[in-house]
Amino acid sequence: MTQTRSTEETTVDLDAVRTRYRLERDKRLRPDGLGQYVFTNSGEFESFSRDPWSDAPATRETVHDDVDVTIVGTGFGGLVAGAYLRKAGLEKIRFADPAGDVGGTWYWNRYPGIACDVESLIYLPLLEEVDVLPTRKYASGEEIRQHAIALAKKFELYRDALFHTAVDSAEWNDETERWTVKTDRGDEFVSRYVILSAGLLLGPKLPIVPGIENYKGHMFHTSRWDQEYTGSDGSGGAPKLADKRVAVVGTGATGVQLVPAIAPDVKELFVVQRTPSAIDTRDDEPLDAEFWKAQPAGWQGQRRDNFIQIVHGTGAAENLVGDKWTDIAPARGMRQLAANGFSGDPALTIELADYEKMEELRARVAEIVEDSDTAAKLQPWYRHMCKRPAFSDKYLQSFNRENVTLVDSDGQGIERFTEDGIVVLGVEYKVDVVIFATGYEQNSNPATRANVNIVGREGTTLSEYWSDGLRTVHGWVSRGFPNLFHIGFTQNAHSVNFSHILEEQGKHISSAVAQAEKLGGVLVEPTEDAEDAWVQEIVERRVDASEFSAECTPGYYNAEGKPRKVSQHFGGGPIEFHEILARWRESDRYSEVLRPSNRS
């Protein structure tokens, strides 16, 4: 039976909409493997992983000492954990990172136009403590990087840091009850605690395209922006591209920011698209200093909680942030369900809200883009959360410029490279430079995500221990791996404002460490019962979104069209997860994760 919904204005044929969405999805399914991606950290593409922001690391003496904690990664997850551990009294906090400074993704990514698409007042961690007002509602990448530096300075996290340094291994010694940490620079030191905060995204990735090795022009990835070639350090446009024909490959969140930032500077710009993004308004504006001064203590936490309450569908009496994330299709559908007293079919209500939202975004494209053929190719035909939503008041307008051409590949991507350019749907486009805005390699295995060989009790590696499934308490500690903590995506909550999640994790980990330090003679390692209970909680609350994901166009949200049925996240959402952690701490259940030291 055809599913329709009649209103006074129109009738929606959902079966027809679903069919259209599937047709668009199927354009991207490539059984031959072409059009997918290769990791750039090896072979002929190794140059794409170089560090453009720092000179080659200076020769230094190898490090052989004792530290309180080693934190792998200097993004916001690691920095916030370090800040909370410093407040808990730990003195020697060692960071290790292949980058030349702190910031994580904001260190590597400095392309023109880069900014966060989550409001700066809720995204930037520990704003009240750092006490620096962001300049705009959506902070630029450089401003965010400077906030990371400010965090490191305020909590004295540079003191024992090792940059241009990757941790190769961490091995537990049962006799000394310390981790032996080894790096790629020959360092070997011992550490009481180890925190892995490497993030989900690894290095840049490139599409697998025949002939790419034969291309004689210049090419680079946005996360390794070539400042010398473009004349830009990421803070502005790209003045050295004034006489260049440029191809930007990729129209996700990065491409949406980059295109309008360089379009005024280049001679000719070709935007290569497989699937268009769903682009809502951004409505950026300067922040009012008086607003900042008027906020009561604890305002950032309240604003963050309000945001996730709305985005994750539980609702709130007031929308403090008021951005377009709070009007994504699932949130809109939940509001409609609440308005109707949660009567009717929830799935159908949300799907209709999704169609309504996507129709609005498709109409926005038609209103802005002057050429009707280009506008049609820029309209997204998929469910709203199939791909990460984008927000811009400049991207669509760029296609009204005479020097900007949309090269739509009808889902196929670049067919092949020639010596002089690229071929898309049989047409060659001669270009001087190709800029890849094609995203990052993802490692779905949390045991190897940090690229560190973790060896726990009795020589058991973390990969071996998790080979039959993840086993943690609250996603941050596992049996057999004392004093080892995970920050990220492992059996915990997730949200679009992930810095909020990271800060909650850092707070939770530091509370257990502080308790262990207070008691003395104990290790942070869960009991078998506590670990079993949390694994069971994850299994029972698991949300299977694979059916929805399988209907989506391929992308990193659904593992390039091969969605995983088993979710690693807590199914109750971030609000409930944070409440569970808070109640756990308040009820003093630390005995579930503390065990006597063999040396006490």
ChimeraX attribute file (.defattr): number of C-alpha atoms within 10 A of each C-alpha:
attribute: neighborCount
match mode: 1-to-1
recipient: residues
	/A:1	4
	/A:2	8
	/A:3	10
	/A:4	13
	/A:5	12
	/A:6	9
	/A:7	8
	/A:8	5
	/A:9	5
	/A:10	8
	/A:11	10
	/A:12	15
	/A:13	13
	/A:14	17
	/A:15	13
	/A:16	13
	/A:17	15
	/A:18	16
	/A:19	11
	/A:20	13
	/A:21	18
	/A:22	17
	/A:23	15
	/A:24	20
	/A:25	20
	/A:26	15
	/A:27	16
	/A:28	22
	/A:29	19
	/A:30	15
	/A:31	7
	/A:32	7
	/A:33	10
	/A:34	17
	/A:35	22
	/A:36	19
	/A:37	18
	/A:38	16
	/A:39	20
	/A:40	21
	/A:41	17
	/A:42	11
	/A:43	8
	/A:44	9
	/A:45	16
	/A:46	11
	/A:47	13
	/A:48	23
	/A:49	19
	/A:50	16
	/A:51	19
	/A:52	18
	/A:53	18
	/A:54	11
	/A:55	9
	/A:56	11
	/A:57	12
	/A:58	7
	/A:59	7
	/A:60	7
	/A:61	9
	/A:62	12
	/A:63	14
	/A:64	13
	/A:65	10
	/A:66	17
	/A:67	20
	/A:68	16
	/A:69	23
	/A:70	29
	/A:71	26
	/A:72	28
	/A:73	26
	/A:74	31
	/A:75	23
	/A:76	29
	/A:77	31
	/A:78	29
	/A:79	28
	/A:80	26
	/A:81	25
	/A:82	29
	/A:83	23
	/A:84	20
	/A:85	24
	/A:86	17
	/A:87	13
	/A:88	18
	/A:89	12
	/A:90	18
	/A:91	16
	/A:92	19
	/A:93	23
	/A:94	21
	/A:95	26
	/A:96	22
	/A:97	21
	/A:98	19
	/A:99	23
	/A:100	19
	/A:101	23
	/A:102	31
	/A:103	26
	/A:104	23
	/A:105	19
	/A:106	23
	/A:107	23
	/A:108	24
	/A:109	22
	/A:110	27
	/A:111	29
	/A:112	24
	/A:113	22
	/A:114	24
	/A:115	22
	/A:116	19
	/A:117	24
	/A:118	22
	/A:119	21
	/A:120	22
	/A:121	24
	/A:122	23
	/A:123	21
	/A:124	23
	/A:125	23
	/A:126	20
	/A:127	19
	/A:128	17
	/A:129	9
	/A:130	15
	/A:131	10
	/A:132	12
	/A:133	16
	/A:134	22
	/A:135	15
	/A:136	16
	/A:137	22
	/A:138	23
	/A:139	24
	/A:140	23
	/A:141	23
	/A:142	21
	/A:143	20
	/A:144	22
	/A:145	24
	/A:146	16
	/A:147	23
	/A:148	25
	/A:149	18
	/A:150	16
	/A:151	25
	/A:152	22
	/A:153	13
	/A:154	13
	/A:155	18
	/A:156	17
	/A:157	22
	/A:158	18
	/A:159	14
	/A:160	15
	/A:161	19
	/A:162	22
	/A:163	18
	/A:164	18
	/A:165	20
	/A:166	21
	/A:167	26
	/A:168	17
	/A:169	17
	/A:170	25
	/A:171	20
	/A:172	26
	/A:173	16
	/A:174	15
	/A:175	8
	/A:176	12
	/A:177	18
	/A:178	22
	/A:179	29
	/A:180	19
	/A:181	22
	/A:182	21
	/A:183	19
	/A:184	13
	/A:185	17
	/A:186	13
	/A:187	18
	/A:188	18
	/A:189	18
	/A:190	24
	/A:191	23
	/A:192	19
	/A:193	21
	/A:194	27
	/A:195	24
	/A:196	22
	/A:197	25
	/A:198	24
	/A:199	24
	/A:200	16
	/A:201	15
	/A:202	19
	/A:203	17
	/A:204	24
	/A:205	24
	/A:206	22
	/A:207	19
	/A:208	18
	/A:209	19
	/A:210	14
	/A:211	13
	/A:212	16
	/A:213	12
	/A:214	12
	/A:215	19
	/A:216	15
	/A:217	14
	/A:218	14
	/A:219	20
	/A:220	19
	/A:221	24
	/A:222	25
	/A:223	27
	/A:224	23
	/A:225	25
	/A:226	22
	/A:227	16
	/A:228	11
	/A:229	14
	/A:230	20
	/A:231	14
	/A:232	20
	/A:233	18
	/A:234	22
	/A:235	16
	/A:236	15
	/A:237	23
	/A:238	23
	/A:239	15
	/A:240	15
	/A:241	23
	/A:242	16
	/A:243	12
	/A:244	16
	/A:245	19
	/A:246	27
	/A:247	27
	/A:248	24
	/A:249	23
	/A:250	23
	/A:251	24
	/A:252	23
	/A:253	24
	/A:254	22
	/A:255	27
	/A:256	26
	/A:257	24
	/A:258	22
	/A:259	25
	/A:260	22
	/A:261	22
	/A:262	23
	/A:263	24
	/A:264	19
	/A:265	19
	/A:266	20
	/A:267	14
	/A:268	21
	/A:269	28
	/A:270	22
	/A:271	20
	/A:272	24
	/A:273	25
	/A:274	21
	/A:275	29
	/A:276	21
	/A:277	25
	/A:278	26
	/A:279	25
	/A:280	23
	/A:281	14
	/A:282	18
	/A:283	12
	/A:284	16
	/A:285	11
	/A:286	11
	/A:287	16
	/A:288	13
	/A:289	11
	/A:290	8
	/A:291	9
	/A:292	16
	/A:293	9
	/A:294	9
	/A:295	11
	/A:296	8
	/A:297	9
	/A:298	9
	/A:299	16
	/A:300	20
	/A:301	16
	/A:302	12
	/A:303	16
	/A:304	19
	/A:305	19
	/A:306	21
	/A:307	25
	/A:308	22
	/A:309	19
	/A:310	26
	/A:311	24
	/A:312	19
	/A:313	19
	/A:314	15
	/A:315	19
	/A:316	15
	/A:317	7
	/A:318	10
	/A:319	14
	/A:320	15
	/A:321	18
	/A:322	12
	/A:323	20
	/A:324	17
	/A:325	23
	/A:326	22
	/A:327	16
	/A:328	22
	/A:329	23
	/A:330	24
	/A:331	22
	/A:332	23
	/A:333	24
	/A:334	23
	/A:335	22
	/A:336	17
	/A:337	19
	/A:338	14
	/A:339	10
	/A:340	10
	/A:341	9
	/A:342	13
	/A:343	11
	/A:344	10
	/A:345	9
	/A:346	14
	/A:347	13
	/A:348	14
	/A:349	20
	/A:350	20
	/A:351	17
	/A:352	20
	/A:353	22
	/A:354	22
	/A:355	21
	/A:356	16
	/A:357	22
	/A:358	23
	/A:359	15
	/A:360	12
	/A:361	20
	/A:362	19
	/A:363	14
	/A:364	17
	/A:365	24
	/A:366	18
	/A:367	12
	/A:368	16
	/A:369	20
	/A:370	15
	/A:371	11
	/A:372	13
	/A:373	10
	/A:374	18
	/A:375	20
	/A:376	14
	/A:377	19
	/A:378	24
	/A:379	21
	/A:380	20
	/A:381	25
	/A:382	26
	/A:383	22
	/A:384	23
	/A:385	16
	/A:386	19
	/A:387	22
	/A:388	16
	/A:389	17
	/A:390	22
	/A:391	23
	/A:392	18
	/A:393	17
	/A:394	15
	/A:395	21
	/A:396	21
	/A:397	14
	/A:398	23
	/A:399	24
	/A:400	15
	/A:401	14
	/A:402	10
	/A:403	16
	/A:404	21
	/A:405	17
	/A:406	18
	/A:407	23
	/A:408	21
	/A:409	19
	/A:410	16
	/A:411	20
	/A:412	19
	/A:413	25
	/A:414	24
	/A:415	19
	/A:416	20
	/A:417	21
	/A:418	18
	/A:419	14
	/A:420	16
	/A:421	23
	/A:422	23
	/A:423	17
	/A:424	19
	/A:425	14
	/A:426	11
	/A:427	10
	/A:428	15
	/A:429	18
	/A:430	18
	/A:431	21
	/A:432	19
	/A:433	23
	/A:434	20
	/A:435	21
	/A:436	25
	/A:437	25
	/A:438	22
	/A:439	24
	/A:440	20
	/A:441	19
	/A:442	17
	/A:443	15
	/A:444	15
	/A:445	14
	/A:446	22
	/A:447	21
	/A:448	13
	/A:449	19
	/A:450	23
	/A:451	17
	/A:452	20
	/A:453	19
	/A:454	23
	/A:455	22
	/A:456	22
	/A:457	15
	/A:458	10
	/A:459	13
	/A:460	15
	/A:461	19
	/A:462	21
	/A:463	17
	/A:464	13
	/A:465	18
	/A:466	15
	/A:467	12
	/A:468	8
	/A:469	12
	/A:470	20
	/A:471	24
	/A:472	26
	/A:473	26
	/A:474	25
	/A:475	25
	/A:476	22
	/A:477	24
	/A:478	28
	/A:479	21
	/A:480	21
	/A:481	24
	/A:482	27
	/A:483	28
	/A:484	25
	/A:485	22
	/A:486	28
	/A:487	25
	/A:488	24
	/A:489	21
	/A:490	24
	/A:491	24
	/A:492	24
	/A:493	25
	/A:494	22
	/A:495	14
	/A:496	16
	/A:497	19
	/A:498	18
	/A:499	22
	/A:500	25
	/A:501	24
	/A:502	25
	/A:503	22
	/A:504	22
	/A:505	26
	/A:506	26
	/A:507	19
	/A:508	20
	/A:509	22
	/A:510	23
	/A:511	17
	/A:512	21
	/A:513	22
	/A:514	17
	/A:515	17
	/A:516	21
	/A:517	15
	/A:518	11
	/A:519	12
	/A:520	12
	/A:521	14
	/A:522	21
	/A:523	24
	/A:524	27
	/A:525	24
	/A:526	24
	/A:527	18
	/A:528	16
	/A:529	11
	/A:530	18
	/A:531	22
	/A:532	14
	/A:533	15
	/A:534	18
	/A:535	21
	/A:536	13
	/A:537	17
	/A:538	23
	/A:539	17
	/A:540	11
	/A:541	15
	/A:542	17
	/A:543	17
	/A:544	13
	/A:545	14
	/A:546	16
	/A:547	11
	/A:548	13
	/A:549	24
	/A:550	20
	/A:551	21
	/A:552	27
	/A:553	27
	/A:554	25
	/A:555	20
	/A:556	17
	/A:557	16
	/A:558	20
	/A:559	14
	/A:560	18
	/A:561	20
	/A:562	15
	/A:563	21
	/A:564	16
	/A:565	14
	/A:566	13
	/A:567	18
	/A:568	22
	/A:569	20
	/A:570	26
	/A:571	21
	/A:572	16
	/A:573	20
	/A:574	22
	/A:575	18
	/A:576	13
	/A:577	19
	/A:578	18
	/A:579	11
	/A:580	13
	/A:581	16
	/A:582	14
	/A:583	12
	/A:584	14
	/A:585	14
	/A:586	10
	/A:587	9
	/A:588	11
	/A:589	12
	/A:590	18
	/A:591	15
	/A:592	17
	/A:593	23
	/A:594	22
	/A:595	17
	/A:596	14
	/A:597	14
	/A:598	12
	/A:599	10
	/A:600	7
